[in-house]
Amino acid sequence: MSQIVELDDAIEEFLTYLQVDRNYSEQTVRAYRNDLTDLRKFCETKGKTRLDQLDNLLLRSFLALLQKDGKARSTVQRRMSAVRSMYTWLTKFGHATKNPTVKVRTPKREQRLPKFLDLKEVETLLDAPDTDSIIGLRDAAILELLYSTGMRIGELTDLDVDRIEPDMTVKVRGKGKKERIVPIGRPAMGAIQAYLKRRNELGVTVHDPNALFLSHVGTRLTARAIRYRLDQYLKAAGIEKEVTPHTLRHSFATHLLNGGADMRVVQEMLGHVSLATTQVYTHVTQERLREVYNDLHPRSENQ
């Protein structure tokens, strides 16, 4: 297989590989493109545009610039992860003969515990939509489904009507187009059914008849629109925390583990490839246990 000479060509071919061969989502490919474009722009300022001009010293300079510019440690690590992935592909398929990333060490990621809502806050948020209106019915179904299943917002916007099963499960298409089946709670199922009865009221013309959640003009609802609606309901509910749709995913996992759920079951429902990714939620529950202990035990550190 022929070697790739130009960095620009390497980036484009790698992104095509991710999209076509690995079935990565548009959002993921876009993130890779942004990270690798940063590398390309940096290399251009140094007059280095060919792969054979890239070495570990140049990559270390790239990381140093990111840190100097005040980029978060997670951002620096993500940039370098994208570069490593590209070079792994280049060398594996014979497009390049060397991998300079093997001699580059990236800073360890900060351990940040996921933020979540407590049960009372979740209930207040879920009660916020006005279910007398079709928009309110739709939004209630969205919030209920996000919390009931722990799915990602991109997975929710991707849902078609036929993915909701009569046995109260949903087929979720996750990262890498992998499907998993997740149970739906009774309140969420009821909210979905109430919404579906009036779904066609959302637009004079339904442009995407397969889409589960439609906008007011009959097109598939976007993640951006859901984030906007969520912000409105947070204000209405008087919740001042910084909350995103992903916070409901964190809340789903944390509440299950607090209730005694097996971690591997939670891993499967979240669609995590590695159990280590799910284990971060055990730190959340341990932190909560420590808070309760310190507040209530007569011989704790706070007493």
Steps between C-alpha positions, in 0.01 A plus 500: 500500500639842403625742761324832555735796469300809600353550849188653344440186292559279803236684700239479222562129435488422872169683542356312203611174663325592825178590322485222241684204651437562870151653466581785738229761538524837327542667837796278593667545161452875532675494840793308350517750214513795739779344706710400199443835329659665805806281449514579127481876562778479759722298266442751221629782721818295540527433127432129550233362267633152420464198727874431490558844653295422808697363795459469875664838561248675274210325671633596842517862384137468389396377845704772669321766293160359598596515866643851462171611343320381811324201347343265753692183574214296352521702177875447472455129556219480244710678236784257552265202506378598153859526374586160651196340339595640160857372527383159617291481183781633279754242619255210520399537136846583367436867427792608721818332625541677835279600790642802686219493758655202682764734645253767609348492847176689560386639837271274698134592485357668806257275685179701488196341654187518284236745619152368565160606631354358817165322487298803607666718234431238232133481598470880494658516156286221357186677623598831334355452144139607442346176373182674384695609190652276233842662554473432871399139436801454271739660747364296790560183299856614418593576861338181629679289238841657565474432871329161466760354262818701551547533126715772346327795337635399157351155550165655588484730197590198283199301624230392254144419606546126438787481750253525788390143569164390650686310773617837641851492359680722250761409241779754538764546230815605683857581407631307203138428402483228767148423612393427855159437655411708807188470718259794517330586829121520518485883541724547196301251294178675594646838401612361163160349427322826593733692268463255210121537505541868409840490325364598158376831642860624507510591131265546208741281306703231675830507311651204685221249571743256664637745758367446851545858611394774259552874500211746464554496120490121469875433473712279726570684823864604548722468806539876507123548522477251786774680693312827455173349623678341797638840603147642499369221723792536741412866546132415546590232756731736691801271456811717495756224442682480169303220332526350152322201345808297600429588864186287477718212376728548802195516728362177349824310570558648844147431622515140375830434677376673816205262487728196487508425125779276370767709331518274194127539445538879515798474262288312248211745521734799457674336204847531654762280335718499809386437855757759612288771338202396710705474819529879523145496637613295799711800601186713487313261729799476735517880520129509583543231769783702653282814508215314671739342750667830586164676539327237711745275685564627856871418478572612144755766403228771498367429850 
